[in-house]
Amino acid sequence: MKIEIKIDPLCEEDKIILITKSVSEEINEIVEKLSQSTPRIISGFRGGKTEILEQENLIRIYSGSGKVFGVTSNGEYTLRLRLYQLEGILNPSLFVRISNSEIINLKKAESFDLSLSGTIRVAMSNGDHTYVSRRYVSKIKQLLGV
């Protein structure tokens, strides 16, 4: 794929034009990324206050009781975004979904215990333990090179 940028001082509004022989999966991904209007900031709510949560500080994000929670070393926050929305915002080289209800920060995972049959136990940096659901085990094993 060729990428070309033209700088025109007379241009009043930025414009992106894709020229392609056919619409492929790669083109669809590019269009989707360019048209995302999801906020890139993650806000956490705790004790009547709103705080900006840095992705690097998030240990895990999970859903329970109809709510989504973000865990940092400073504690647990309620998030207003759904897991699928967060998956689109979070850095894919840091975060991985381990079940339908949880996403973890790989940099905050201390160990993966594969000795359990059919599942993986993950020890997180804050002392929490969580489990990879059977549906995601092969994905995690591939990610770990196991």
N, C-alpha and C positions, 0 to 999 in steps of 0.2 A: 504494500500500500504506500502510495506517495502522499506526502503532506506538503502543502504549499501555503505560505502565508504572504498575502499582499498587503502592504501598508499604503494607505491612501489618505493623505492629510485632509482631503475634501469629504471623506466619509463621515456622515453624521450619526449613523447608528451601526454597531457591529453586526455583521451578517456572516453566517456560515453556510456554505454551499457544498453538498456532497455530490460528486459526479461518479456514478457507478454503472457497470454493465447490468447488474441485477442486485436486488435487495437480498443480502446474505445475513446470516446470524451475526456476523461481526458488525455489519452496518446497523442492524437493529440495536445492538448493544451500545454502539456509539451514539445513536439518536436518543436512546433511553437515558444515557449518562448526561448528555447535553441538555435534555429537557427536564431533568429532575428538579423539582421545586421544594423538595424536602429540606427542612432546615438542617444545617450541619452542626448546630450547637445542641448539646444534650443538657437539659435543665433538670435538676433534681429538687424535690420538695421534701422538707423535713422541718418539723416544729414551727410551721407557719411561715417559713422562709424559703425562698427560691435561691438555689446555688447553681452556678455553671460547673458542670462536671467535665473534667479533662479526660479524654479517652484513655490515656496512659494510666490514670489513677483508678479506673474501673477494674474491679476484680472479676465480677460476674454480674449478669443481668438475668433475672428470672421472672416468670409470671406465677401468680398464685392468688386465689380468692378474687379473681377478676381484675387484679391490678398488676402492674409491672414494676419491679423493684431493681434498683441499681445498688450494688455493694461496692464500697471503697474502703480504704483503711480507716477513714473517718466515720464509717457507719453506713447505714442503709437509707436510701432515698426512694421516694415514690417518683416514678417517671410517667409522663403523660403520653408518650409514644408507645406504640405496640411493638412487639418483637420484630415483626417483618419490616417495620419502618426503621428500626434501629439497625437491623442487618444491612440496610442500604446506606446508612450513615457511617457505621463503624468501619475502621480500617481492616480490610480482609486479611492482611498479613499478621494482625494482632489477635483478631477475634474469630471464634469458630462456634457454630451452633452444635450443641451436644445432645439436644433433645428438642421436642416441640415446644418446651417451656423454658429453655435455658440457653444462654450464650456465655462463653467464658473468654477471658483474656489469656491467651497462651503464655504470655510473659509472666503471668501471675500464677501459673500452674506449677507447683513444685514437683509433683510426681504423678505418674499414671500407673495404677496397679492393674495389670492384665491377668492376674492369677484367678480372678473370679470367672466362672464359666458363663460365657455369653455377654458379659458386660465389662466395663472399665470403670474403676473408682479413681477419681481425680482429687488430689489433695491441693488445696489452694493456699496462697501465701498468708492469708489471714486466719488459717486454721480450719476453715470450712472444708467439708468433703462433699462431693457431688458425684453423680453417676452419669455415664454416657448411655443413652438408651440404645437398645439393640439395633434400632434402625440406623443409628449414626456410628456404630462400632467400626464398620469397615472403612468409613471415611476418616475416622480418627487414626486407625491403624496405618492407613496409607499416608496420612499427614506426618505420622511419627516415623515412617519408614520401617514398620514392623511387618 
